[in-house]
Amino acid sequence: MNILYSLSPKTAVKLMFFLRKGYPLNLSSPVTYNEKLNWMKLYYRDDLIPLCADKYTVRQYIKDCGYEELLNELLWEGFDANEIPFAKLPRQFVAKVTHGSGMNIICKNKEQLNIKHTIKMLNKWLKEKYLPCYGEWFYGQVKPRIIIEKFLSEDGHTEPIDYKLYYFNNVHGSGNVGCTEVISDRFIHKKITMYDSKWNLLSQVPARNSVLTRHAKPKYYSQMVEITKKLAKPFIHARVDFYIVKDKLYVGEITFLAAAGFDYYPKHIDLMMGSWIKLPGGGNR
């Protein structure tokens, strides 16, 4: 698939979409959210996107927008895992490479960390291109590096709830947050709940053998919406992630193609979210 993408991105994207979604990708008149994300892979470019997709350079963008106090503490950054000063790091931290998704190591107890393996994995990830056939062209445009951040947790063991706010350029005719995805127990029994802008339940994806309860609207939700609108305003569509830990709000990262445009939303939500994106030029439908 990566070879096919290098020869014909359009063909590869259409084939990947059909294999993942089970129906043909309509690029001439995209309607659903997933279809429009895949249209954006091929035809939407903005020089700011690679800077905001990179987990290190997005920090400067967030600072420039006036939200430096909402960034997680940066403990170290560099281009070679062999240079990481493990002896100076706290007992808990998160190490990640800055291009792509899922390439991170959560350390909850440094004494139990296999440092040699950690160095090997981080340096291996640095050299990899993140799934070229997925068409997320912006990953790796900025030279990938390693960043190490503070491990955020209420109790020192569990990961915080992840609030993902989706900004669209055509929510009731203007740019706004259309919906929010709440992810809990991310690395154990992942549960996903989606709410509209008024915090009405849209859908739930409970973990296996679990009953998913509704989440109360977070204390800082109005602030999260305003921050998302400011950070995402230059773009057709973007998702901004937040955490609330020990009564403090943190902004995480900015994502432009959720699940690379292959996510499994209920059809009515896929259509609703698609209606909130107005594509430029020939993509307008």
N, C-alpha and C positions, 0 to 999 in steps of 0.2 A: 504493500500500500504506500509506503514512503517513496519507493521508486516511481510508482504511478503518479503520485502527487508531484514529483519533480518534473515529470513529463507533461502532465495535464492536471493542474489543480482542480479545475471544474469537474473533470471526469471522476477524480478521486473523491471529491467532496460529495458528489451525487451518489456514488457507489457506497461510501461510508454511511450516508444518510439512509439509504434504502436498507442496508444491512442492519443498522441500529434501530430504525424506526418502523420499517416494514411497509412503507409506501413511498412512491417516487417524490423526490424533491422538486418543488415547483419554483424555479428561479425567475421565471418571467412574470409571475403574479403571486409572490409569496404572501401567505395569509397568516399562518400560525407563527407563534413565537419562535419555535425551533427553525422553521423555514427562513424567517427573517434573519436569525443569527447566522445561518449558513450563507445567506445572501451577503451579509456584512463581511464574512470571511473573504469573499472574492472581490467585492466591489467598494468596500468602505475603508478609507485610509485617513488617518490623522496622526501627525508627527508626535502629538502628545501621548498617544496611547502606549507606545513602547515604554516611555518613561514612567507611566502610571501603572503599567502591568508588572514592572520590575519591583520586587519587594524592598529593594534598597532605595532606588531613586524616587519611588513614590513618597518616601518620607519627606523629601525636600518639597515636593508638590503640596503635600498636606501642610507643611510648615508655611509655605508661601500663601496658602489659603487661610492662615491664621489659627491653625489647630495643633500647633506643636505640643501643647500640654496634654493632648489626647493620644500621643504616640506611646507605644510600649518602650521600655528602656532598652537601648541598644548597648549590648555588652561588648561586642567585638564584630569587626567586619574585615574581610580580606579575600584573597584569591587563591589561597593554598591552605588546605586543612592542616598541613604539617606545622603551620605557624600559629595555630590556635593555642593560646596560653591556658590550657586546661587547669593548671594549678591555681590560677588566679580567678577562675570562674566560680560562681556560687554553686551550692549543692544542686540546685535545680535551674534548668535553662532549656531553651529550644534552639536548636541549630537547623538552619535551612539554607538551601540554595535559592537564588532570587529569580530564577526563570522557571516557569511552569507551575505545576501543582503536585502536591503530595510528596515532594522530596524534602522531608524534614525528619528530624530526630528529636523526640521529646525525652529529656533527661530529668527524671524525678529524684534520682539519687546518684550523684556523681561517683560514689564509691563502688557502685555496681555497674558503671558504664564501661563497656569494652572500647577503650580509647582507640586502639589500633584498628578495630572494625569501623568505628565512627569516622576516622580519618579516611579510610579506604572508600567508604560509601560516599562521603561528601565530595571527595576528589573525583570519583567516578561520575557522580551526578553533574559536576561542573563541566565535564567534557561532553555530556550528552545533549543532543538537540531534543527539545520536548515534543515528542509525538508529531513530527512534521505533517503526517497525513491527516491530522485533525484540522489543519488549516489555520491554526492560531498563529499567524505570521509574526505577531508582535513579540512573542517570547524569544529571548536571546538576541534581540536587536541591540540591547544594552549588554555589555560584557558581563556574563554571569559571575556572581561572587557568592561568598558565604556570609550570612549574618547570624549572629547569636543574640537572642533576646531573652528577657526575663520570662520565666514560666508563670503565667497568670492562672491563679486558682484561688477559690474561696477557702479551701481546706488543706491545700498543699498536695492533694492527691488527684482530684477530679478536674477535668477541663471545664471551662466556663461555658455557659450557653452562648451559642453563636447567633447573632441577629443579623440577617442579610436583607438590606433594604434595596429594592429594585427601582431604579429611576428610569423613566421613559420620557421621550420628548413630546408625546401626544396623549397624555392623560387628560381627558376632557378638553383637548385643544391646546394644552400647554405642558411644559416640562414639570414633572412632579413624581413623587413616589407613588407607585401604583399598588404595591403589595410588599409584604415582609415575610421572609422565610425564617423560621426558628428551628435551629438544630441543637438537640441535646444528646448527651451520651455519644458523642461523635465517634469515638474510637473503640467503643465496646458494643453497645446496642443502639446504633444510630436511629434517632427518631426525628421525623421532619413534620412540621406543622406550618401551614401558610395562612396568612391573614390579609384582608384587604386594608385599605388606608384608614378605615374606621375601626380596625381590629375585629372585624367579623371573620369567623372561621371560613376559609375557602377549601382546604383539603388537609388530610392527615395521612402520613405514612408511618405507622407504628412499627417498632422493631418486632421481630418474630416473637410470638408468645407474650406480647405485652399489650397493655391497654394504655393508650396515649391520652393524657389529660390536657386540657387547654391551659395555655399560659396566660397569665395576667399581662396586660399591656405594661411594658417596662417603664420605670419611673422617668427615664430620660428620652422617651420615645419622640416627643415633639422636637427636642434638641437634635436627635438622630436624623429626623426628617430634614430639618433645616441644613444640617451639615452635609447630608447626602445631596441635596439640591445644589449646594454650592460646589461641592467636589465634582459632581457629575454634569454640571451645566454645559460644559463645552462639548459634550458627547450626545450622540443619538440615544444611546442607552448605556447604562453601567450599573453595577451592583456594588454597594459599599457595605463592608462587614464591620460589626461592632461587638464589643464585649462589655459587660458590667461586672466588675470585680471589686468587692469590698467597698461598694457604693461609689466607685469611680468609673467613669465612662472611658473606654478606649476605642480608637478607630483602628481597624486591622489593615485590610487591603482593598484594592479596587479590582473588580473582575468585569471583563467586557463580553465574554462569551460563556455564560453559565453552562457547565457540563459540556462545553464545546458544541452546544447546539444539538445535543442528543438526549436531553433529559426526558423523563417519562411523566410529564404533567398530564392530569386528566384532560381530555379533549377540550372541554369547555374553558378550562383555564389556559390551555395552549392558545386557543383562539382569542380569548380576552386579552392576554398579554401581548399577543401579536397585534391586536388593534391599537395598542398604546404606542407602537413604534411607527413613525412616519419615515420611510426611507427616502433618501435623496434621489433626484433624477428619475430614471426609469424604474426604480424600485418602488415608487409610490403606488400603493393600492389601498 
